[in-house]
């Protein structure tokens, strides 16, 4: 909880922050402008014109850069990279099998705990069912005379 400045109560994350005054916002913007070093830059005016030919369009065709002058060589993958790839794959498989083993153990432990809880509550559940059945039976069948 965050202390609220307007009263002594606390406000939660769900309650909106009280609105700031516009002068604070302008001061914040000016300090940001000073930090960025944009004191001399003026924002563009609406009367400024832009050359439409300088704006790229989606339909413009982009030419790829020229191909390199050297011929690419095809070299076999060196053995150290292959062994490092093999070892990383083995580590990943080992990690996955370890995670699967832990997952199976956790599921088995959860089932045992659930079974213990069920075993603990079965006598209470049986007693409640008997009581309800007896109450229903007395409503359905009148007592013998």
C-alpha positions in Angstrom: 0.0 0.0 0.0 1.1 3.5 -0.8 0.4 6.4 1.6 -1.8 8.9 0.0 -0.9 12.6 0.4 -4.5 13.9 0.5 -5.5 11.9 3.7 -4.0 9.6 6.2 -5.5 6.5 4.6 -3.6 4.2 2.3 -4.4 3.8 -1.4 -3.8 0.6 -3.3 -2.3 0.0 -6.7 -5.8 0.0 -8.1 -6.7 3.5 -7.1 -5.5 6.1 -9.7 -2.8 8.5 -8.8 -4.1 12.0 -8.1 -3.8 14.2 -11.1 -0.8 16.5 -11.2 -1.0 20.2 -12.0 -0.1 21.2 -15.6 2.7 23.4 -14.3 4.4 20.4 -12.9 4.1 18.6 -16.2 5.5 21.5 -18.1 8.4 21.8 -15.7 9.1 18.0 -16.2 9.1 18.4 -20.0 11.4 21.4 -19.8 13.8 19.5 -17.6 13.8 16.5 -20.0 14.5 18.9 -22.9 17.5 20.3 -21.0 18.8 16.8 -20.2 18.6 15.9 -23.9 20.3 19.1 -25.0 17.5 20.2 -27.3 17.3 23.8 -26.1 18.1 25.3 -29.5 15.8 23.0 -31.5 12.4 24.2 -32.2 9.5 21.9 -33.0 8.4 21.8 -36.7 5.7 24.3 -37.5 2.5 23.3 -39.3 3.3 25.8 -42.0 6.6 24.1 -42.9 6.4 22.2 -46.1 7.8 18.8 -46.8 9.1 17.6 -50.1 6.8 14.6 -50.9 9.5 13.0 -53.0 11.7 12.5 -49.9 9.0 10.3 -48.2 9.5 6.6 -49.0 6.4 4.7 -50.1 5.6 1.0 -49.7 5.4 0.6 -53.5 9.0 1.9 -53.9 11.4 -0.8 -55.2 14.4 -1.3 -53.0 17.5 -2.5 -54.8 19.7 -5.0 -52.9 23.2 -4.1 -52.1 25.9 -5.3 -54.5 27.2 -8.8 -54.0 30.6 -9.1 -52.3 33.5 -9.4 -54.7 35.1 -12.4 -53.0 33.8 -15.9 -53.6 32.3 -17.6 -50.5 34.1 -20.7 -49.5 32.4 -23.7 -48.2 34.4 -25.2 -45.3 33.4 -28.2 -43.3 32.3 -27.6 -39.8 35.3 -27.9 -37.5 35.3 -30.7 -35.0 35.3 -28.4 -31.9 32.0 -26.8 -32.9 30.5 -30.3 -33.6 31.6 -31.6 -30.2 30.3 -28.4 -28.5 27.0 -28.8 -30.3 26.9 -32.5 -29.3 27.6 -31.7 -25.7 25.0 -28.9 -25.5 22.4 -31.2 -27.0 23.3 -33.9 -24.4 23.1 -31.3 -21.6 19.7 -30.2 -22.9 18.5 -33.8 -23.1 19.8 -34.6 -19.6 18.2 -31.4 -18.2 14.9 -32.4 -19.9 15.0 -35.9 -18.6 15.8 -34.6 -15.1 12.8 -32.2 -15.3 10.6 -35.0 -16.4 11.8 -37.2 -13.5 11.1 -34.4 -11.0 7.7 -33.7 -12.5 6.8 -37.4 -12.2 8.0 -37.5 -8.6 6.0 -34.3 -7.7 2.9 -35.8 -9.3 3.3 -39.1 -7.4 3.8 -37.2 -4.1 0.7 -35.1 -4.9 -1.3 -38.2 -5.5 -0.2 -39.7 -2.2 -1.1 -36.5 -0.3 -4.5 -36.4 -2.0 -5.1 -40.0 -1.0 -4.1 -39.3 2.6 -6.5 -36.4 2.7 -9.3 -38.6 1.2 -8.6 -41.3 3.7 -8.7 -38.9 6.6 -12.1 -37.4 5.5 -13.9 -40.6 4.4 -15.3 -41.4 7.9 -16.7 -37.9 8.2 -18.2 -38.0 4.7 -19.8 -41.4 5.3 -21.3 -40.1 8.6 -22.7 -37.1 6.8 -24.2 -39.2 4.0 -25.8 -41.6 6.5 -27.3 -38.6 8.4 -28.7 -37.1 5.2 -30.1 -40.4 4.0 -31.8 -41.1 7.3 -33.4 -37.6 7.2 -34.6 -38.1 3.6 -35.8 -41.6 4.5 -38.0 -40.3 7.3 -39.5 -37.7 5.0 -40.2 -40.3 2.2 -41.5 -43.1 4.4 -43.8 -42.4 7.2 -42.9 -44.1 10.5 -44.6 -47.4 11.1 -47.5 -47.5 13.5 
